[in-house]
């Protein structure tokens, strides 16, 4: 009589406990440390970035007409009205088509439908147009040196298009995980043909291979091994050399002919043998030569359960990705969103969970915009006939990313600074996803006051005390938490070599100087207005005072591309853009924190990150920053 040499389960373990234990061991041996390679962008679909990627050129790289019509000088249209149409002679306009470069000397485009052609070659218009009306300006979508994607971002089809448009042709990615799949069992046969009684068609390897490939793995299926421990061991030792993960199918239970777990125990370390789940109980999780080897159950339903619950998280961790899900959620709009009444509109939004409710913030809009496709967390469908989604209105969102990713997102709304990109990338490495939206300092304070964000960047100059931030916060908020971030050098960014010899703010009022401003409510705009008032400079005398950009680097781009001669920005953007810089003053750029967020573990990760040696070393490479007080916390008002 055959002796039943059976193996009792080491210890059946709860699924979550088993997965945590196995992942912990894999992390300890360095299995998830990124292994990288460089590939062409055309080959990079669904690959995971191993380093942050920055734009090498602006998108678009020239100013172009956004519609078919006539190019004009906006100053020539100022007197136009329906009662008093404005006639433009042939030397005051040029016909242009959509996408055509904006002709030199012209700064706006009027749609053909709004132009009345006259018999003598002139045209008639009924409305004035502002500068850059119907013009897709240089850098409208992306500006050179913008961070396009953080480390560990998975590249989608639209991402590849944006990379190429931004002049990026190669990327460093995490190498694909190489997986070996080995079916076992004397009873297993090829699925073709009619199997005899007692024999089972081998279909699990197809299931496992397709499952892993969908996750982005390279997979090789080896021929079926019989119930022979010597062959199982020799095959394992051979294929371990060329693979990161080995999966045996079958032989993982406690029967007399189940040899996989015995081989794994003999040549390596069995971490888990048996899961407290049905189906999927007979599972082996082992380490052999510092590589994971998994014994999958032979029954298809059990096999699939373990793939979904154990193998998928391991592969996702290799790529530093969350396990993907798909869902709908209801969120509040953090801003008013205007829509075309005559069309159903799909509005791409960023999403975050703030104080147990979901908030959405619209991203850049427009048919030519690619960056919002790569940043979107979800999509709002605004139905035909609805003109506006009100601030605070609850609306259904179709998710484009896992809900778990939204739950973990930190929402940053406020003033822009180049260091925020660097912080965002380091936070991504530490498992915190930060979504940043630039709305200006006052917009950031308002967002925190209404609990529409976790943190905001601010640099609000108070003219009375000639100090930053605290006077505004004491007037606007009953309580607040402020984290000191950086003192930064503000000044006048000018073209390389400073050809217009711009030395002071007085020079901005010269007729030969073209200025580019920051948007209303931004800290830089408030600072400029203070100095203009103090120096007695009438802003009406400044050519371009009403020409606005929402970031420092956008200001610098206009200057670099000779669309302006000067603009206020921080010294670092002049360094990035290889422009000259006239120092004006040091200012304090700080982080305003939602008080309730202080208790969130992600807040401490942010503090640890900005105080880290790695971040400080990055900042030291950037011109015009003083970070001696970075990380200090100021709390005022009622207890948090």
Residue pairs with C-beta under 8 A, 6 or more apart in sequence:
2 256
4 256
5 256
6 254
6 255
6 256
7 254
7 258
7 261
7 262
7 273
8 254
9 254
9 273
9 274
10 270
10 272
10 273
10 274
11 272
11 273
11 274
12 274
12 275
12 276
12 281
13 21
13 272
13 274
13 275
13 276
14 275
14 276
15 275
15 276
15 277
15 309
15 310
18 272
18 275
18 285
18 310
19 309
19 310
19 313
21 271
21 272
22 271
22 272
22 285
22 292
22 310
22 314
23 313
23 314
23 317
25 271
25 287
26 32
26 287
26 292
26 314
26 317
29 287
29 290
30 290
31 244
31 290
31 291
31 292
31 318
32 317
32 318
32 320
34 50
34 174
34 320
35 174
35 175
36 50
36 51
36 172
36 173
36 174
36 175
37 172
37 173
37 175
38 170
38 171
38 172
38 173
39 47
39 170
39 171
39 173
40 169
40 170
41 160
41 163
41 164
41 168
41 169
41 170
41 171
42 160
44 155
44 160
44 163
44 171
44 173
45 155
45 156
45 157
45 160
46 154
46 155
46 156
46 216
47 154
47 155
47 171
47 173
47 174
47 176
47 216
48 152
48 153
48 154
48 155
48 173
48 174
48 216
48 319
48 320
48 321
49 149
49 150
49 151
49 152
49 153
49 154
49 155
49 171
49 172
49 173
49 174
50 151
50 152
50 172
50 173
50 174
51 151
51 172
52 147
52 149
52 150
52 151
52 425
53 147
53 148
53 149
53 163
53 168
53 171
54 145
54 146
54 147
54 148
55 142
55 143
55 144
55 145
55 146
55 147
55 148
55 166
55 167
55 168
56 144
56 166
56 167
56 168
57 144
57 166
57 167
58 138
58 139
58 142
58 143
58 144
58 166
58 557
58 561
59 139
59 140
59 141
59 142
59 162
59 165
59 166
59 370
59 371
60 136
60 137
60 138
60 139
60 140
60 141
60 368
61 138
62 101
62 102
62 138
63 101
63 102
63 132
63 135
63 136
63 137
63 138
63 561
63 563
64 98
64 99
64 100
64 101
64 102
64 135
64 136
65 71
65 96
65 97
65 98
65 99
65 100
65 101
65 102
65 109
65 134
65 135
65 136
66 98
66 109
66 134
66 135
66 136
66 368
67 98
67 109
67 111
67 112
67 134
68 96
68 97
68 98
68 111
68 112
69 95
69 96
69 109
69 110
69 111
69 112
69 114
69 115
69 134
70 88
70 93
70 94
70 95
70 96
70 109
70 110
70 112
70 115
70 123
71 93
71 94
71 95
71 96
71 102
71 103
71 106
71 108
71 109
72 88
72 92
72 93
72 106
72 107
72 108
72 109
72 110
72 125
72 129
73 92
73 105
73 106
73 107
73 108
74 107
74 108
74 128
74 129
74 130
74 131
74 133
76 86
76 88
76 92
77 86
77 88
77 108
77 110
77 125
77 127
77 128
77 129
78 128
79 86
79 128
80 86
80 125
80 126
80 127
80 128
81 126
81 127
81 128
82 126
82 127
85 116
85 124
85 125
85 126
86 124
86 125
86 126
86 128
87 118
87 122
87 123
87 124
88 122
88 123
88 124
88 125
89 121
89 122
90 121
90 122
93 106
93 123
94 103
94 106
96 102
96 103
96 109
102 109
102 135
107 131
107 132
107 135
108 129
108 130
108 131
108 132
108 133
108 134
108 135
109 129
109 133
109 134
109 135
110 125
110 129
110 133
110 134
111 134
114 125
114 126
114 127
115 123
115 124
115 125
116 123
116 124
116 125
116 126
117 123
118 124
130 546
131 546
131 547
132 547
136 368
137 558
137 563
138 557
138 558
138 561
138 563
139 554
139 557
139 558
139 561
141 165
141 364
141 368
141 369
141 370
141 371
142 148
142 162
142 165
142 166
142 370
142 371
143 551
143 553
143 554
143 557
144 166
144 167
144 557
144 577
145 553
145 576
145 577
146 166
146 421
146 553
147 421
147 424
147 425
148 159
148 162
148 163
148 166
148 168
148 371
148 374
149 155
149 159
149 374
150 424
150 425
150 428
151 425
151 428
151 429
152 174
152 319
152 320
152 321
152 428
152 429
153 159
153 428
154 319
154 321
155 163
155 171
155 173
156 373
156 374
158 370
158 373
158 374
159 374
161 370
162 370
162 371
162 373
162 374
163 169
163 171
165 370
174 318
174 319
174 320
176 216
176 217
176 218
177 216
177 217
177 218
177 244
177 245
177 315
177 318
177 319
178 217
178 218
178 220
178 242
178 243
178 244
178 245
179 212
179 217
179 218
179 219
179 220
179 243
179 244
179 245
179 246
179 247
180 219
180 220
180 222
180 239
180 242
180 243
180 245
180 246
180 247
181 205
181 208
181 209
181 212
181 219
181 220
181 221
181 222
181 247
181 249
182 221
182 222
182 225
182 232
182 235
182 236
182 239
182 246
182 247
182 248
182 249
183 202
183 204
183 205
183 221
183 222
183 224
183 225
183 248
183 249
183 250
184 224
184 225
184 226
184 227
184 232
184 248
184 249
184 250
184 251
184 259
184 260
185 200
185 224
185 226
185 227
185 250
185 251
185 298
186 226
186 227
186 257
187 198
187 199
187 200
188 199
188 200
188 201
188 202
188 224
188 250
189 195
189 199
189 200
189 201
189 202
189 224
190 201
190 202
191 201
191 202
191 203
195 201
202 224
203 300
204 249
204 250
204 296
204 298
204 300
204 303
205 221
205 249
207 300
207 303
207 304
207 307
208 219
208 221
208 247
208 249
208 296
208 303
208 307
209 219
209 221
211 304
211 307
211 311
211 312
212 219
212 311
212 315
213 219
215 312
215 315
215 316
216 315
216 319
217 245
217 315
220 243
222 235
222 239
225 231
225 232
225 235
227 251
227 257
227 258
227 259
228 259
229 259
229 262
229 263
232 248
232 251
232 259
232 260
232 263
233 263
233 266
233 267
236 246
236 263
236 267
236 288
236 293
237 267
239 246
240 246
240 288
240 289
240 291
240 293
243 291
244 291
244 292
244 318
245 291
245 292
245 293
245 294
245 314
245 315
246 288
246 291
246 292
246 293
246 294
247 293
247 294
247 295
247 296
247 311
248 260
248 284
248 293
248 294
248 295
248 296
249 296
249 298
249 303
250 258
250 260
250 296
250 297
250 298
251 257
251 258
251 259
251 260
251 261
251 295
251 298
252 258
252 260
252 261
252 282
252 283
252 284
252 295
252 296
252 297
252 298
253 282
253 297
253 298
254 282
258 282
260 284
260 295
261 270
261 273
261 284
261 286
261 295
264 270
264 284
264 286
264 288
264 293
264 295
265 286
267 288
268 286
268 287
268 288
268 289
268 293
269 286
269 287
269 288
270 284
270 285
270 286
271 285
271 286
271 287
272 283
272 284
272 285
273 283
273 284
273 285
274 281
274 282
274 283
275 281
275 283
275 306
277 305
277 309
279 297
279 299
279 301
279 302
279 305
280 297
280 302
280 305
280 306
280 309
281 297
281 302
282 295
282 297
282 302
283 294
283 295
283 296
283 297
283 302
283 306
283 310
284 293
284 294
284 295
285 292
285 294
285 295
285 310
286 292
286 293
286 294
286 295
287 293
292 314
294 306
294 310
294 311
296 302
296 303
296 306
296 307
296 311
297 303
297 306
312 323
313 323
316 322
316 323
316 324
322 402
322 404
322 405
323 402
323 404
324 402
325 402
325 403
325 404
326 399
326 402
327 399
327 402
327 403
328 396
328 397
328 398
328 399
329 351
329 358
329 378
329 396
329 397
329 399
329 403
329 406
330 358
330 394
330 395
330 396
330 397
331 349
331 351
331 357
331 358
331 359
331 360
331 378
331 394
331 395
331 397
332 357
332 358
332 359
332 360
332 392
332 393
332 394
332 395
333 359
333 360
333 362
333 389
333 390
333 391
333 392
333 393
333 395
334 359
334 360
334 361
334 391
334 413
334 447
334 452
334 453
335 361
335 362
335 391
336 388
336 389
336 390
336 391
337 347
337 362
337 380
337 382
337 388
337 389
338 387
338 388
339 345
339 347
339 382
339 386
339 387
339 388
339 389
341 384
341 385
341 386
341 387
342 384
343 384
344 381
344 382
344 383
344 384
345 381
345 382
346 379
346 380
346 381
346 382
347 362
347 365
347 379
347 380
347 381
347 382
347 389
348 362
348 363
348 365
348 372
348 373
348 375
348 376
348 378
348 379
349 360
349 361
349 362
349 363
349 376
349 377
349 378
349 379
349 380
349 397
350 360
350 361
350 363
350 375
350 376
350 377
350 409
350 411
350 435
350 437
351 358
351 359
351 360
351 361
351 377
351 378
351 397
351 399
351 406
351 409
351 435
352 358
352 359
352 406
352 409
352 410
352 411
352 435
352 453
352 454
353 359
353 406
353 407
353 409
354 411
354 451
354 452
354 453
354 454
354 594
355 451
355 594
355 596
358 397
358 406
359 411
359 452
359 453
360 377
360 378
360 380
360 395
360 397
361 411
361 413
361 435
361 437
362 380
363 371
363 372
363 375
363 376
364 371
364 372
365 372
375 435
376 400
377 399
377 400
377 401
377 405
377 406
377 409
377 435
378 397
378 398
378 399
378 400
378 401
378 406
379 397
379 398
379 400
380 389
380 395
380 396
380 397
380 398
381 396
381 398
382 389
389 395
399 406
405 433
408 431
408 432
408 433
408 602
409 433
409 434
409 435
410 427
410 432
410 433
410 434
410 435
410 454
410 455
410 602
410 606
411 434
411 435
411 437
411 452
411 453
411 454
411 455
412 420
412 434
412 435
412 436
412 437
412 453
412 454
412 455
412 456
412 457
413 436
413 437
413 439
413 443
413 444
413 447
413 452
413 453
413 456
414 438
414 439
414 440
414 441
414 443
414 444
414 445
414 447
414 453
414 455
414 456
414 457
414 458
414 592
415 438
415 440
415 441
415 444
415 456
415 457
415 458
415 459
415 522
415 523
415 589
416 438
416 457
416 550
416 551
416 552
417 457
417 485
417 486
417 488
417 552
417 570
417 589
418 552
418 553
418 570
418 572
418 573
418 576
418 622
419 485
419 486
419 572
419 619
419 622
419 625
420 436
420 457
421 436
422 615
422 618
422 619
423 434
423 606
423 609
423 610
423 615
424 434
424 436
426 609
426 612
426 614
426 615
426 618
427 433
427 434
427 605
427 606
427 609
428 434
430 605
430 608
430 609
431 605
432 602
432 605
432 606
432 609
438 550
438 551
439 447
439 521
439 550
440 518
440 519
440 520
440 521
440 522
440 523
440 525
440 550
441 456
441 457
441 458
441 459
441 460
441 521
441 522
441 523
441 526
442 460
442 521
442 522
442 526
443 521
444 453
444 456
444 457
444 458
444 592
445 456
445 458
445 460
445 472
445 473
445 476
445 477
445 592
446 452
447 453
447 456
448 455
448 456
448 477
448 480
448 592
448 593
448 594
449 476
449 477
451 594
451 596
453 594
454 593
454 594
454 597
454 600
454 602
454 603
455 483
455 591
455 592
455 593
455 594
455 597
455 606
456 591
456 592
457 485
457 589
457 590
457 591
457 592
458 469
458 472
458 523
458 589
458 590
458 591
458 592
459 468
459 469
459 488
459 523
459 524
459 527
459 587
459 588
459 589
459 590
460 468
460 469
460 471
460 472
460 523
460 526
461 467
461 468
461 523
461 526
461 527
461 530
461 587
462 468
462 470
462 471
462 472
463 530
463 533
463 534
464 471
465 471
468 587
468 588
468 590
469 482
469 588
469 590
469 592
470 482
470 634
470 636
473 480
473 482
473 592
473 636
474 636
477 637
478 637
478 638
479 595
479 635
479 636
479 637
479 638
479 639
479 640
480 592
480 593
480 595
480 635
480 636
480 637
481 592
481 593
481 594
481 595
481 598
481 633
481 634
481 635
481 640
482 590
482 591
482 592
482 593
482 633
482 634
482 635
482 636
483 590
483 591
483 593
483 607
483 610
483 631
483 632
483 633
483 634
484 588
484 590
484 629
484 630
484 631
484 632
484 633
484 634
485 589
485 590
485 591
485 610
485 627
485 630
486 588
486 589
486 619
486 625
486 626
486 627
486 630
487 586
487 587
487 588
487 589
487 625
487 626
487 627
487 628
487 629
488 570
488 571
488 572
488 586
488 587
488 589
488 624
488 625
488 626
489 570
489 571
489 583
489 584
489 585
489 586
489 623
489 624
489 625
490 524
490 527
490 568
490 569
490 570
490 571
490 584
490 585
490 586
490 587
491 568
491 569
491 570
491 571
491 574
491 581
491 582
491 583
491 584
491 585
492 502
492 505
492 508
492 566
492 567
492 568
492 581
492 582
492 584
493 555
493 556
493 559
493 566
493 567
493 568
493 569
493 573
493 574
493 577
493 579
493 580
493 581
494 500
494 502
494 559
494 565
494 566
494 579
494 580
494 581
494 582
495 559
495 560
495 562
495 565
495 579
495 580
496 578
496 579
496 580
497 580
498 580
498 582
500 507
500 510
500 512
500 513
500 565
500 566
501 507
502 508
502 513
502 565
502 566
502 582
503 582
504 582
505 531
505 532
505 535
505 537
505 584
506 535
506 537
507 513
507 566
508 515
508 537
508 542
508 566
509 537
509 538
509 541
509 542
511 543
512 565
513 543
513 565
513 566
514 543
514 544
514 563
514 564
514 565
514 566
515 542
515 543
515 544
515 545
515 547
515 564
515 565
515 566
515 567
516 544
516 547
516 548
516 549
516 555
516 558
516 559
516 563
516 564
516 566
516 567
517 525
517 528
517 544
517 545
517 546
517 547
517 548
517 549
517 555
517 567
517 568
518 524
518 525
518 528
518 548
518 549
518 550
518 552
518 555
518 567
518 568
519 525
519 548
519 549
519 550
520 548
522 550
523 587
523 589
524 552
524 568
524 569
527 568
527 585
527 587
528 568
529 539
531 537
531 584
532 538
532 539
532 542
539 545
544 564
547 558
547 564
549 555
549 558
549 567
552 569
552 570
552 572
552 573
553 569
553 573
553 576
553 577
555 564
555 567
555 568
555 569
555 573
556 567
556 569
556 573
556 574
556 576
556 577
556 579
557 577
558 564
558 567
559 565
559 566
559 567
559 577
559 579
560 577
560 578
560 579
568 584
570 624
571 581
571 583
571 623
571 624
572 622
572 623
572 624
572 625
573 579
574 580
574 581
574 623
575 581
575 622
575 623
575 624
581 623
581 624
586 626
593 603
595 640
596 640
597 603
598 640
599 640
607 631
607 633
609 615
610 630
610 631
611 630
611 631
616 627
616 630
619 625
619 627
